[in-house]
Amino acid sequence: MHPIWSSKQPHIVASMPDESLMRILYVDDDEMALTLTQCQFLREGIHTETTSDVVEAVSFLTTQPLDLILLDSVMPTIDGVDFLQLIRSLNLDHPVIFLSGFDLSELKKAVAEYDVLGFLDKQADRLDLPQRVFDMYKQHLDQSA
Protein backbone atom coordinates (compact mmCIF):
# COMPACT_ATOMS: atom_id res chain seq x y z
CA MET A 1 0.00 0.00 0.00
CA HIS A 2 1.27 3.50 -0.83
CA PRO A 3 2.45 5.36 2.31
CA ILE A 4 -0.02 8.19 1.75
CA TRP A 5 -2.95 5.79 1.93
CA SER A 6 -1.62 3.52 4.68
CA SER A 7 -3.52 2.98 7.90
CA LYS A 8 -0.78 4.30 10.19
CA GLN A 9 -1.72 6.91 12.77
CA PRO A 10 -0.81 10.57 12.24
CA HIS A 11 2.58 11.39 13.74
CA ILE A 12 3.13 15.07 12.94
CA VAL A 13 0.21 16.31 14.99
CA ALA A 14 1.38 14.25 17.96
CA SER A 15 4.43 16.50 18.20
CA MET A 16 2.37 19.70 18.33
CA PRO A 17 0.47 21.10 21.31
CA ASP A 18 -3.25 20.31 21.02
CA GLU A 19 -4.24 23.95 20.97
CA SER A 20 -2.06 24.73 17.98
CA LEU A 21 -3.08 22.29 15.26
CA MET A 22 -1.61 23.50 12.01
CA ARG A 23 -3.85 25.10 9.38
CA ILE A 24 -2.58 25.56 5.84
CA LEU A 25 -3.84 27.28 2.70
CA TYR A 26 -2.56 25.57 -0.45
CA VAL A 27 -2.88 27.60 -3.67
CA ASP A 28 -2.27 25.76 -6.95
CA ASP A 29 -3.89 25.62 -10.38
CA ASP A 30 -3.51 21.83 -10.57
CA GLU A 31 -6.64 20.21 -9.10
CA MET A 32 -4.91 16.82 -8.81
CA ALA A 33 -2.06 18.37 -6.82
CA LEU A 34 -4.58 20.15 -4.57
CA THR A 35 -6.46 16.92 -3.86
CA LEU A 36 -3.36 14.77 -3.34
CA THR A 37 -1.74 17.33 -1.04
CA GLN A 38 -4.90 17.87 0.97
CA CYS A 39 -5.18 14.09 1.47
CA GLN A 40 -1.55 13.88 2.56
CA PHE A 41 -1.99 16.64 5.14
CA LEU A 42 -5.35 15.33 6.31
CA ARG A 43 -3.73 11.94 6.90
CA GLU A 44 -1.29 13.69 9.22
CA GLY A 45 -4.06 15.59 11.02
CA ILE A 46 -3.22 18.95 9.41
CA HIS A 47 -6.19 21.03 8.27
CA THR A 48 -5.73 22.25 4.70
CA GLU A 49 -7.83 24.68 2.70
CA THR A 50 -7.20 24.43 -1.04
CA THR A 51 -7.99 26.72 -3.91
CA SER A 52 -6.93 27.54 -7.44
CA ASP A 53 -8.69 30.92 -7.32
CA VAL A 54 -6.80 34.05 -6.22
CA VAL A 55 -9.88 35.86 -4.94
CA GLU A 56 -10.89 32.84 -2.89
CA ALA A 57 -7.32 32.54 -1.55
CA VAL A 58 -7.34 36.17 -0.36
CA SER A 59 -10.76 35.58 1.18
CA PHE A 60 -9.43 32.56 3.11
CA LEU A 61 -6.45 34.61 4.30
CA THR A 62 -8.63 37.44 5.57
CA THR A 63 -11.38 35.34 7.17
CA GLN A 64 -9.82 32.07 8.35
CA PRO A 65 -7.23 31.42 11.05
CA LEU A 66 -4.40 30.05 8.90
CA ASP A 67 -0.82 29.37 9.92
CA LEU A 68 0.89 29.35 6.55
CA ILE A 69 0.51 29.36 2.79
CA LEU A 70 1.78 26.59 0.55
CA LEU A 71 2.07 28.23 -2.85
CA ASP A 72 2.62 26.97 -6.39
CA SER A 73 4.99 29.11 -8.43
CA VAL A 74 3.47 28.81 -11.91
CA MET A 75 -0.25 29.37 -12.40
CA PRO A 76 -2.19 30.75 -15.37
CA THR A 77 -3.99 33.75 -13.87
CA ILE A 78 -1.36 34.92 -11.39
CA ASP A 79 1.94 33.27 -10.63
CA GLY A 80 3.21 32.57 -7.14
CA VAL A 81 5.56 35.55 -7.12
CA ASP A 82 2.77 37.95 -8.09
CA PHE A 83 0.45 36.36 -5.53
CA LEU A 84 3.09 36.82 -2.83
CA GLN A 85 3.47 40.48 -3.85
CA LEU A 86 -0.31 40.89 -3.74
CA ILE A 87 -0.79 39.47 -0.26
CA ARG A 88 2.15 41.46 1.11
CA SER A 89 0.65 44.64 -0.39
CA LEU A 90 -2.54 43.78 1.55
CA ASN A 91 -0.46 43.53 4.75
CA LEU A 92 -1.07 39.79 5.02
CA ASP A 93 2.07 38.44 6.61
CA HIS A 94 1.36 34.70 6.65
CA PRO A 95 4.49 32.60 6.29
CA VAL A 96 4.90 31.20 2.75
CA ILE A 97 6.43 27.99 1.47
CA PHE A 98 6.71 27.60 -2.28
CA LEU A 99 5.92 24.17 -3.73
CA SER A 100 7.02 24.05 -7.33
CA GLY A 101 7.65 21.64 -10.16
CA PHE A 102 9.98 24.13 -11.83
CA ASP A 103 13.50 25.46 -11.31
CA LEU A 104 13.73 26.58 -7.70
CA SER A 105 16.89 28.65 -8.21
CA GLU A 106 15.07 31.15 -10.45
CA LEU A 107 12.15 31.27 -8.03
CA LYS A 108 14.48 31.97 -5.09
CA LYS A 109 15.96 34.93 -6.97
CA ALA A 110 12.52 36.27 -7.85
CA VAL A 111 11.33 36.34 -4.23
CA ALA A 112 14.64 37.21 -2.55
CA GLU A 113 13.22 40.49 -1.18
CA TYR A 114 10.41 38.67 0.63
CA ASP A 115 10.56 36.60 3.77
CA VAL A 116 9.81 33.06 2.52
CA LEU A 117 10.05 30.04 4.83
CA GLY A 118 11.30 27.71 2.15
CA PHE A 119 11.08 26.07 -1.22
CA LEU A 120 10.00 22.50 -1.95
CA ASP A 121 10.01 20.49 -5.13
CA LYS A 122 6.66 18.93 -6.07
CA GLN A 123 8.25 15.68 -7.20
CA ALA A 124 11.32 15.27 -4.97
CA ASP A 125 9.56 16.30 -1.75
CA ARG A 126 6.18 14.67 -2.42
CA LEU A 127 6.39 11.62 -0.15
CA ASP A 128 7.48 13.49 2.96
CA LEU A 129 5.74 16.77 2.16
CA PRO A 130 3.72 17.10 5.39
CA GLN A 131 6.82 16.50 7.52
CA ARG A 132 8.94 18.92 5.47
CA VAL A 133 6.29 21.65 5.74
CA PHE A 134 5.83 21.01 9.45
CA ASP A 135 9.59 21.17 10.06
CA MET A 136 9.88 24.50 8.22
CA TYR A 137 6.94 25.92 10.14
CA LYS A 138 8.26 24.69 13.48
CA GLN A 139 11.67 26.23 12.76
CA HIS A 140 9.89 29.51 11.92
CA LEU A 141 8.01 29.41 15.24
CA ASP A 142 11.20 28.62 17.17
CA GLN A 143 12.99 31.58 15.55
CA SER A 144 10.03 33.89 16.21
CA ALA A 145 9.90 33.04 19.92
C-alpha positions as CSV (number, residue, x, y, z in Angstrom):
1,M,0.0,0.0,0.0
2,H,1.3,3.5,-0.8
3,P,2.4,5.4,2.3
4,I,0.0,8.2,1.8
5,W,-3.0,5.8,1.9
6,S,-1.6,3.5,4.7
7,S,-3.5,3.0,7.9
8,K,-0.8,4.3,10.2
9,Q,-1.7,6.9,12.8
10,P,-0.8,10.6,12.2
11,H,2.6,11.4,13.7
12,I,3.1,15.1,12.9
13,V,0.2,16.3,15.0
14,A,1.4,14.2,18.0
15,S,4.4,16.5,18.2
16,M,2.4,19.7,18.3
17,P,0.5,21.1,21.3
18,D,-3.3,20.3,21.0
19,E,-4.2,23.9,21.0
20,S,-2.1,24.7,18.0
21,L,-3.1,22.3,15.3
22,M,-1.6,23.5,12.0
23,R,-3.9,25.1,9.4
24,I,-2.6,25.6,5.8
25,L,-3.8,27.3,2.7
26,Y,-2.6,25.6,-0.5
27,V,-2.9,27.6,-3.7
28,D,-2.3,25.8,-7.0
29,D,-3.9,25.6,-10.4
30,D,-3.5,21.8,-10.6
31,E,-6.6,20.2,-9.1
32,M,-4.9,16.8,-8.8
33,A,-2.1,18.4,-6.8
34,L,-4.6,20.1,-4.6
35,T,-6.5,16.9,-3.9
36,L,-3.4,14.8,-3.3
37,T,-1.7,17.3,-1.0
38,Q,-4.9,17.9,1.0
39,C,-5.2,14.1,1.5
40,Q,-1.5,13.9,2.6
41,F,-2.0,16.6,5.1
42,L,-5.4,15.3,6.3
43,R,-3.7,11.9,6.9
44,E,-1.3,13.7,9.2
45,G,-4.1,15.6,11.0
46,I,-3.2,18.9,9.4
47,H,-6.2,21.0,8.3
48,T,-5.7,22.3,4.7
49,E,-7.8,24.7,2.7
50,T,-7.2,24.4,-1.0
51,T,-8.0,26.7,-3.9
52,S,-6.9,27.5,-7.4
53,D,-8.7,30.9,-7.3
54,V,-6.8,34.0,-6.2
55,V,-9.9,35.9,-4.9
56,E,-10.9,32.8,-2.9
57,A,-7.3,32.5,-1.5
58,V,-7.3,36.2,-0.4
59,S,-10.8,35.6,1.2
60,F,-9.4,32.6,3.1
61,L,-6.5,34.6,4.3
62,T,-8.6,37.4,5.6
63,T,-11.4,35.3,7.2
64,Q,-9.8,32.1,8.3
65,P,-7.2,31.4,11.0
66,L,-4.4,30.1,8.9
67,D,-0.8,29.4,9.9
68,L,0.9,29.3,6.6
69,I,0.5,29.4,2.8
70,L,1.8,26.6,0.5
71,L,2.1,28.2,-2.8
72,D,2.6,27.0,-6.4
73,S,5.0,29.1,-8.4
74,V,3.5,28.8,-11.9
75,M,-0.3,29.4,-12.4
76,P,-2.2,30.7,-15.4
77,T,-4.0,33.8,-13.9
78,I,-1.4,34.9,-11.4
79,D,1.9,33.3,-10.6
80,G,3.2,32.6,-7.1
81,V,5.6,35.6,-7.1
82,D,2.8,38.0,-8.1
83,F,0.5,36.4,-5.5
84,L,3.1,36.8,-2.8
85,Q,3.5,40.5,-3.8
86,L,-0.3,40.9,-3.7
87,I,-0.8,39.5,-0.3
88,R,2.2,41.5,1.1
89,S,0.7,44.6,-0.4
90,L,-2.5,43.8,1.5
91,N,-0.5,43.5,4.7
92,L,-1.1,39.8,5.0
93,D,2.1,38.4,6.6
94,H,1.4,34.7,6.6
95,P,4.5,32.6,6.3
96,V,4.9,31.2,2.8
97,I,6.4,28.0,1.5
98,F,6.7,27.6,-2.3
99,L,5.9,24.2,-3.7
100,S,7.0,24.0,-7.3
101,G,7.7,21.6,-10.2
102,F,10.0,24.1,-11.8
103,D,13.5,25.5,-11.3
104,L,13.7,26.6,-7.7
105,S,16.9,28.7,-8.2
106,E,15.1,31.1,-10.4
107,L,12.2,31.3,-8.0
108,K,14.5,32.0,-5.1
109,K,16.0,34.9,-7.0
110,A,12.5,36.3,-7.8
111,V,11.3,36.3,-4.2
112,A,14.6,37.2,-2.5
113,E,13.2,40.5,-1.2
114,Y,10.4,38.7,0.6
115,D,10.6,36.6,3.8
116,V,9.8,33.1,2.5
117,L,10.1,30.0,4.8
118,G,11.3,27.7,2.2
119,F,11.1,26.1,-1.2
120,L,10.0,22.5,-1.9
121,D,10.0,20.5,-5.1
122,K,6.7,18.9,-6.1
123,Q,8.3,15.7,-7.2
124,A,11.3,15.3,-5.0
125,D,9.6,16.3,-1.8
126,R,6.2,14.7,-2.4
127,L,6.4,11.6,-0.1
128,D,7.5,13.5,3.0
129,L,5.7,16.8,2.2
130,P,3.7,17.1,5.4
131,Q,6.8,16.5,7.5
132,R,8.9,18.9,5.5
133,V,6.3,21.7,5.7
134,F,5.8,21.0,9.5
135,D,9.6,21.2,10.1
136,M,9.9,24.5,8.2
137,Y,6.9,25.9,10.1
138,K,8.3,24.7,13.5
139,Q,11.7,26.2,12.8
140,H,9.9,29.5,11.9
141,L,8.0,29.4,15.2
142,D,11.2,28.6,17.2
143,Q,13.0,31.6,15.6
144,S,10.0,33.9,16.2
145,A,9.9,33.0,19.9
